[in-house]
């Protein structure tokens, strides 16, 4: 979960904070789509349960926390700005299969642990979708960052081939975006969002 807090010492007047939930490798966590479905259901249940008790649920806890790491103690001025998910799965396959290939290759093989690519998908409250691919083999000039909105404020008007980022990719990727959007919607409806000045 992505939050911002006011910070006069920062160039834009705020600081980004991350509250995280780490999943260790297990059959339950190997299916990213299922993890996102489950997190959205847990968030909905916690919101409903807290409302019945006359309280407001806070995903940072201490009761029924949705996170287990990162910036878990934020000031009351913190505002939700989005949700992100990272994975070591890639087009090469699930991370555990790629890791096994690296481990089982002959000594001096062409792959190393650096071939375990990290990927990040994020949805922000301003409608931005962001994808980051940590691929050491990408071509020169490719940053690995895809964004539905311009990352260069000086070039506000140009053709962006990633404007519909969440509709691109294979079926699994589009389903993952859809489930991330469901979780984001639950959190956006419930949490006070940041409004730029």
Backbone bond lengths (Angstrom), bond angles and torsions (degrees), N, CA, C in turn:
res aa  C-N    CA-C-N  psi(-1)  N-CA   C-N-CA  omega(-1)  CA-C   N-CA-C  phi
1 X - - - 1.439 - - 1.517 107.79 -
2 X 1.324 115.67 136.70 1.455 122.11 -176.87 1.524 109.13 -107.35
3 X 1.320 115.82 130.55 1.454 122.88 179.07 1.526 108.94 -128.65
4 X 1.314 116.37 157.75 1.455 120.81 168.09 1.519 108.65 -123.76
5 X 1.331 114.55 147.41 1.464 121.46 174.23 1.523 107.54 -127.71
6 X 1.318 117.67 144.21 1.468 119.92 177.78 1.523 110.28 -57.71
7 X 1.331 116.21 136.74 1.468 121.38 178.81 1.522 108.11 -151.35
8 X 1.325 115.67 97.57 1.463 120.94 -177.65 1.522 112.95 -59.76
9 X 1.325 117.65 -27.33 1.463 121.38 -177.83 1.534 112.58 -77.49
10 X 1.332 118.02 -7.87 1.464 121.54 179.34 1.530 110.03 -92.75
11 X 1.341 118.13 149.72 1.470 121.27 -176.09 1.533 114.61 -56.25
12 X 1.322 118.16 -36.17 1.470 120.65 -178.02 1.527 112.74 -101.39
13 X 1.328 116.98 3.85 1.453 120.79 175.84 1.517 115.41 84.87
14 X 1.327 118.00 10.06 1.455 120.41 176.36 1.520 109.73 -149.45
15 X 1.326 115.04 164.01 1.459 122.01 179.19 1.521 108.84 -126.84
16 X 1.311 116.70 135.74 1.461 122.26 179.55 1.517 109.94 -82.31
17 X 1.331 116.10 133.90 1.470 122.52 177.78 1.530 108.01 -124.65
18 X 1.321 116.08 144.36 1.463 121.59 -179.06 1.518 110.26 -120.52
19 X 1.314 116.74 124.57 1.457 122.43 170.50 1.525 105.71 -106.30
20 X 1.318 117.14 126.35 1.460 120.80 -169.02 1.522 113.07 -119.83
21 X 1.316 113.58 160.63 1.458 120.85 170.63 1.522 105.87 -131.58
22 X 1.315 115.89 116.31 1.450 121.91 -178.80 1.522 108.89 -96.91
23 X 1.320 115.67 131.94 1.458 121.46 175.26 1.513 108.33 -112.71
24 X 1.313 117.19 126.09 1.450 120.80 173.81 1.525 108.50 -78.90
25 X 1.308 116.18 160.50 1.457 120.73 -178.81 1.530 110.14 -61.63
26 X 1.303 115.36 126.10 1.461 122.23 177.80 1.521 107.44 -163.43
27 X 1.318 117.84 164.23 1.463 119.03 177.67 1.540 112.24 -56.97
28 X 1.346 117.26 -34.37 1.464 120.72 -179.02 1.524 112.25 -70.02
29 X 1.330 117.09 -31.97 1.458 119.51 -175.52 1.527 113.35 -97.04
30 X 1.310 117.98 -3.83 1.464 120.35 -178.64 1.522 113.17 -76.32
31 X 1.320 117.88 -11.91 1.460 122.36 179.67 1.527 108.39 -111.93
32 X 1.337 116.37 97.27 1.469 121.49 -175.11 1.528 111.35 -58.82
33 X 1.319 117.07 -41.02 1.466 121.33 178.15 1.528 110.09 -56.01
34 X 1.335 117.02 -47.68 1.466 122.00 -179.34 1.529 111.31 -64.90
35 X 1.325 117.75 -39.78 1.466 121.51 178.64 1.529 110.02 -59.21
36 X 1.341 116.63 -44.55 1.468 120.20 -179.04 1.523 111.82 -68.05
37 X 1.334 117.32 -39.01 1.469 120.96 175.69 1.531 109.45 -59.98
38 X 1.332 116.48 -46.61 1.470 121.15 -179.03 1.530 112.05 -64.22
39 X 1.335 117.91 -41.94 1.465 120.50 179.81 1.529 111.45 -63.61
40 X 1.330 116.95 -40.00 1.476 119.86 177.74 1.525 110.37 -64.33
41 X 1.329 117.29 -41.77 1.471 120.89 179.31 1.527 110.51 -65.33
42 X 1.323 117.58 -41.39 1.470 121.43 178.42 1.525 110.04 -63.02
43 X 1.329 116.88 -44.27 1.470 120.05 179.37 1.526 110.55 -61.63
44 X 1.338 117.46 -45.37 1.479 120.23 178.59 1.526 111.02 -59.81
45 X 1.334 117.03 -45.86 1.467 121.00 -179.73 1.526 111.05 -61.96
46 X 1.323 117.24 -42.90 1.463 120.44 179.93 1.522 112.01 -65.51
47 X 1.329 117.10 -38.58 1.469 121.13 177.69 1.523 109.68 -63.29
48 X 1.329 117.13 -46.25 1.466 122.28 -179.23 1.529 111.00 -64.68
49 X 1.320 117.55 -45.47 1.460 121.96 -178.92 1.529 110.99 -62.68
50 X 1.318 116.83 -43.38 1.468 120.27 179.71 1.528 110.68 -66.80
51 X 1.331 117.98 -39.78 1.466 121.36 179.44 1.526 110.46 -62.80
52 X 1.330 117.12 -40.37 1.481 120.39 178.33 1.525 111.43 -63.00
53 X 1.333 115.79 -31.16 1.468 120.47 179.56 1.531 111.67 -88.02
54 X 1.345 116.93 2.73 1.449 120.66 178.69 1.513 113.85 77.63
55 X 1.338 116.64 22.32 1.466 121.43 179.51 1.521 109.73 -120.11
56 X 1.298 114.07 168.75 1.470 120.33 173.95 1.528 107.31 -108.57
57 X 1.324 117.01 127.87 1.463 121.72 -178.74 1.517 110.52 -76.18
58 X 1.331 115.79 136.68 1.463 122.35 175.29 1.522 107.81 -115.59
59 X 1.341 118.01 116.73 1.460 119.69 -177.89 1.530 113.94 -63.53
60 X 1.347 117.14 -14.02 1.456 120.40 177.18 1.522 112.16 -85.05
61 X 1.327 116.60 -7.12 1.458 120.78 176.40 1.517 111.94 97.94
62 X 1.266 118.03 -167.28 1.457 126.33 12.96 1.524 114.03 -80.15
63 X 1.323 118.30 -20.51 1.464 121.37 -177.36 1.531 110.26 -92.59
64 X 1.334 116.40 129.72 1.471 122.36 178.10 1.529 112.29 55.37
65 X 1.315 115.70 46.18 1.459 121.64 -178.69 1.523 111.36 -63.70
66 X 1.316 116.16 142.54 1.461 122.11 176.22 1.528 110.75 -93.40
67 X 1.324 117.19 -7.85 1.460 121.81 -175.58 1.527 110.50 -122.30
68 X 1.343 115.62 161.41 1.458 119.62 177.18 1.532 112.09 -138.68
69 X 1.339 116.53 18.00 1.458 119.41 179.47 1.517 111.65 -170.78
70 X 1.322 114.74 -178.20 1.457 119.94 179.37 1.516 111.41 78.71
71 X 1.329 115.27 -148.74 1.467 122.09 -179.53 1.527 109.14 -85.57
72 X 1.323 116.34 89.51 1.466 120.41 -175.73 1.524 113.28 -94.06
73 X 1.316 118.36 -16.09 1.470 122.12 179.46 1.523 108.12 -113.66
74 X 1.313 116.09 90.24 1.467 121.30 -177.58 1.517 110.36 -104.53
75 X 1.322 117.89 151.78 1.466 120.03 177.21 1.527 110.61 -69.30
76 X 1.319 115.88 163.47 1.469 120.21 -178.90 1.523 111.97 -64.52
77 X 1.328 117.49 -16.71 1.464 120.94 178.85 1.534 112.45 -79.31
78 X 1.339 118.14 -7.79 1.463 121.60 -179.60 1.519 110.31 -65.53
79 X 1.313 115.63 140.03 1.462 121.59 179.46 1.517 110.08 -128.56
80 X 1.310 115.01 138.46 1.465 122.62 178.98 1.528 109.90 -68.74
81 X 1.352 116.71 131.46 1.464 120.26 177.63 1.523 113.11 -124.99
82 X 1.331 117.84 -4.13 1.452 117.49 177.65 1.510 113.54 161.33
83 X 1.327 112.64 178.33 1.456 120.70 -179.89 1.523 108.11 -133.03
84 X 1.319 115.32 146.42 1.461 120.28 179.84 1.522 109.19 -140.39
85 X 1.318 114.60 157.15 1.460 120.34 175.32 1.519 107.81 -137.19
86 X 1.321 115.50 138.86 1.463 120.49 176.65 1.524 108.77 -118.82
87 X 1.317 114.93 151.01 1.461 120.55 -179.70 1.522 109.46 -151.24
88 X 1.312 116.52 153.97 1.458 121.70 173.20 1.526 111.16 -94.33
89 X 1.325 117.46 -2.33 1.467 120.11 173.78 1.525 108.32 -67.21
90 X 1.327 117.06 150.49 1.462 120.99 -179.74 1.522 109.26 -154.34
91 X 1.340 115.87 -175.30 1.461 120.27 177.50 1.521 110.90 -62.48
92 X 1.338 117.16 -20.37 1.467 121.60 178.78 1.524 110.98 -73.41
93 X 1.331 116.86 -17.29 1.463 121.55 -179.98 1.510 111.18 129.46
94 X 1.342 116.79 179.25 1.461 120.36 175.68 1.528 109.77 -59.72
95 X 1.330 116.32 146.69 1.465 120.44 -173.57 1.513 112.25 -57.34
96 X 1.346 118.02 -37.70 1.459 119.12 -176.44 1.532 111.26 -68.12
97 X 1.342 118.51 -30.54 1.464 120.27 175.95 1.524 110.51 -71.80
98 X 1.339 116.99 -42.11 1.463 120.49 178.98 1.527 109.22 -65.07
99 X 1.344 117.79 -42.44 1.458 121.45 178.75 1.530 110.63 -61.27
100 X 1.324 117.13 -39.89 1.463 121.17 178.26 1.530 110.57 -64.80
101 X 1.339 116.87 -41.07 1.466 120.13 177.87 1.520 110.94 -61.37
102 X 1.322 116.17 -41.93 1.465 120.37 179.50 1.523 110.17 -65.24
103 X 1.324 115.97 -44.89 1.468 120.72 -178.21 1.524 111.95 -65.14
104 X 1.345 116.47 -39.35 1.461 120.84 -173.23 1.522 114.53 -89.53
105 X 1.315 118.10 -2.41 1.466 119.50 -179.35 1.527 109.80 -71.91
106 X 1.323 116.50 156.68 1.471 119.12 177.37 1.532 110.65 -60.56
107 X 1.312 115.97 152.21 1.460 121.54 179.06 1.529 109.94 -53.83
108 X 1.329 116.50 131.81 1.463 121.00 -178.63 1.515 113.03 81.64
109 X 1.342 117.53 18.01 1.468 121.31 179.01 1.517 111.62 -62.75
110 X 1.322 116.04 172.10 1.467 120.33 -173.78 1.530 113.39 -81.51
111 X 1.328 119.18 -10.54 1.458 121.32 -179.69 1.530 110.22 -106.02
112 X 1.322 115.50 151.91 1.458 120.80 176.17 1.525 108.23 -136.28
113 X 1.313 116.36 179.48 1.466 120.33 179.17 1.520 111.43 -60.57
114 X 1.339 117.72 -21.89 1.459 121.13 179.23 1.526 112.37 -71.61
115 X 1.329 116.99 -9.11 1.463 120.80 175.51 1.528 111.74 -81.78
116 X 1.337 117.64 -6.29 1.461 120.90 172.36 1.520 106.71 -76.72
117 X 1.316 115.67 98.82 1.461 121.57 -173.69 1.515 111.01 -84.00
118 X 1.302 115.40 134.53 1.451 120.20 173.08 1.516 109.95 -94.47
119 X 1.313 116.17 144.49 1.458 121.90 176.64 1.523 108.64 -131.88
120 X 1.322 116.15 146.49 1.464 121.35 178.31 1.516 108.90 -133.35
121 X 1.314 116.26 136.70 1.456 124.24 175.99 1.520 107.05 -122.94
122 X 1.341 117.49 132.79 1.462 120.57 -178.50 1.517 110.68 -138.62
123 X 1.326 115.68 143.94 1.466 123.25 172.65 1.520 107.42 -123.87
124 X 1.342 116.14 131.33 1.463 121.42 -176.97 1.525 110.86 -112.55
125 X 1.314 115.75 159.06 1.465 120.88 -176.68 1.519 113.22 -65.80
126 X 1.339 118.55 -18.41 1.467 120.12 177.58 1.530 112.09 -87.19
127 X 1.341 117.09 7.16 1.460 121.20 178.23 1.519 114.24 93.40
128 X 1.313 118.01 1.29 1.460 121.44 -179.91 1.519 111.03 -75.73
129 X 1.333 115.57 135.87 1.465 122.68 169.76 1.519 106.60 -112.42
130 X 1.320 116.58 135.57 1.453 121.90 -174.65 1.524 109.39 -133.99
131 X 1.340 116.37 135.35 1.460 122.15 177.03 1.523 107.98 -129.32
132 X 1.332 116.59 132.01 1.462 122.11 178.41 1.524 107.55 -125.82
133 X 1.339 116.11 127.83 1.459 122.55 -179.91 1.518 108.65 -117.66
134 X 1.328 115.76 117.33 1.458 120.75 178.12 1.522 107.82 -90.85
135 X 1.331 115.82 89.02 1.458 121.77 -176.44 1.517 108.13 -124.53
136 X 1.297 117.05 109.04 1.467 119.91 -177.40 1.522 112.52 -69.33
137 X 1.317 117.96 -12.10 1.463 121.64 -178.08 1.526 113.17 -100.51
138 X 1.336 118.68 9.86 1.465 119.54 -179.44 1.526 110.66 -69.74
139 X 1.304 115.87 160.24 1.464 120.69 -176.01 1.530 111.07 -72.83
140 X 1.318 115.70 157.82 1.462 122.07 179.64 1.533 108.93 -60.41
141 X 1.309 116.31 135.79 1.459 121.60 -179.69 1.520 113.31 92.42
142 X 1.323 117.28 -14.05 1.465 121.45 178.12 1.521 107.95 -90.28
143 X 1.327 117.14 112.87 1.470 121.28 -178.67 1.518 112.29 -77.71
144 X 1.322 116.72 -16.59 1.455 120.07 -175.77 1.519 112.49 83.64
145 X 1.333 117.39 3.87 1.467 121.70 -178.63 1.519 109.25 -106.22
146 X 1.329 115.39 128.28 1.463 122.07 175.20 1.531 106.48 -121.95
147 X 1.324 116.15 131.81 1.461 119.80 -176.14 1.521 109.83 -139.12
148 X 1.311 116.36 139.18 1.462 120.97 -179.24 1.528 112.07 -72.91
149 X 1.326 116.63 -13.68 1.470 121.57 176.86 1.519 108.12 -127.05
150 X 1.320 115.95 160.95 1.457 119.27 -178.07 1.522 111.38 -64.04
151 X 1.318 115.48 140.70 1.460 121.22 174.30 1.520 111.10 -95.12
152 X 1.335 115.94 -3.67 1.458 122.50 -179.34 1.527 108.51 -114.81
153 X 1.331 118.69 102.17 1.468 120.45 -176.74 1.528 113.81 -62.09
154 X 1.337 117.00 -18.16 1.461 120.16 178.32 1.525 112.06 -80.49
155 X 1.322 117.15 -10.99 1.462 121.44 179.48 1.528 109.06 -122.07
156 X 1.299 116.20 60.40 1.465 120.86 -175.84 1.523 112.21 -68.16
157 X 1.312 118.59 -25.75 1.461 121.06 -179.46 1.522 110.10 -117.53
158 X 1.282 115.45 103.08 1.460 122.68 173.51 1.515 107.36 -159.87
159 X 1.320 116.03 162.25 1.465 119.35 178.59 1.522 109.05 -73.08
160 X 1.308 116.34 123.95 1.462 121.58 179.57 1.521 108.09 -110.84
161 X 1.322 116.62 109.03 1.465 119.71 -178.56 1.521 112.49 -70.94
162 X 1.330 117.39 -5.24 1.461 121.01 177.96 1.529 112.22 -108.72
163 X 1.312 117.59 16.32 1.472 121.08 -179.64 1.527 111.24 -56.84
164 X 1.326 117.82 -32.66 1.468 122.81 178.22 1.521 109.84 -109.52
165 X 1.310 116.46 46.21 1.458 123.03 -173.76 1.524 113.03 -53.44
166 X 1.323 117.67 -40.66 1.462 120.48 -175.71 1.529 112.93 -72.05
167 X 1.327 116.91 -10.33 1.470 120.86 177.94 1.521 111.48 -101.95
168 X 1.319 117.28 0.95 1.462 121.57 -178.54 1.526 110.38 -96.93
169 X 1.320 116.15 166.63 1.457 121.08 177.76 1.515 112.22 92.51
170 X 1.317 115.32 -176.55 1.466 120.42 -178.84 1.523 110.57 -76.66
171 X 1.311 115.99 176.71 1.466 121.48 -176.11 1.525 111.63 -60.80
172 X 1.329 117.55 -41.50 1.473 120.25 179.47 1.519 111.29 -62.50
173 X 1.329 116.95 -41.16 1.468 120.97 179.55 1.523 110.60 -65.02
174 X 1.328 117.14 -43.52 1.475 119.86 178.98 1.530 111.13 -65.19
175 X 1.329 118.19 -38.20 1.470 121.10 176.88 1.522 110.74 -64.95
176 X 1.341 116.65 -39.50 1.456 120.21 178.08 1.525 110.04 -62.15
177 X 1.366 117.22 -45.56 1.472 120.64 177.27 1.526 109.84 -58.16
178 X 1.336 117.27 -42.91 1.470 120.78 -178.05 1.529 110.70 -62.75
179 X 1.329 117.99 -42.61 1.464 120.46 -179.69 1.525 111.49 -72.10
180 X 1.331 117.08 -34.67 1.461 119.74 174.96 1.525 109.75 -63.54
181 X 1.327 116.41 -37.17 1.464 121.38 178.19 1.532 111.19 -65.78
182 X 1.322 117.47 -36.77 1.472 120.43 177.14 1.528 109.79 -63.15
183 X 1.335 116.64 -48.85 1.466 120.38 178.22 1.530 110.41 -60.28
184 X 1.323 116.66 -44.55 1.465 121.60 178.57 1.530 110.83 -59.60
185 X 1.329 117.13 -41.28 1.463 121.24 178.85 1.519 112.42 -62.53
186 X 1.336 116.52 -43.00 1.468 120.63 178.16 1.530 109.94 -60.57
187 X 1.330 115.95 -46.59 1.465 119.87 -178.76 1.518 112.05 -69.19
188 X 1.331 117.63 -40.42 1.469 121.62 -179.94 1.518 110.93 -63.46
189 X 1.329 117.32 -41.12 1.467 121.03 179.33 1.525 111.77 -66.52
190 X 1.322 117.22 -27.44 1.458 120.81 -172.95 1.529 114.36 -97.34
191 X 1.324 117.08 -35.00 1.459 120.24 -171.69 1.519 112.75 -98.35
192 X 1.328 117.39 148.56 1.470 118.97 175.03 1.518 108.87 -67.14
193 X 1.318 116.31 125.83 1.456 121.53 -176.88 1.513 110.79 -93.74
194 X 1.314 115.85 158.11 1.457 122.76 177.55 1.527 109.05 -79.18
195 X 1.300 115.41 134.31 1.459 121.73 175.92 1.504 108.65 -118.73
196 X 1.332 118.73 115.94 1.466 119.21 -178.57 1.515 111.70 -61.84
197 X 1.327 115.70 146.90 1.470 121.14 -178.96 1.508 110.91 -73.43
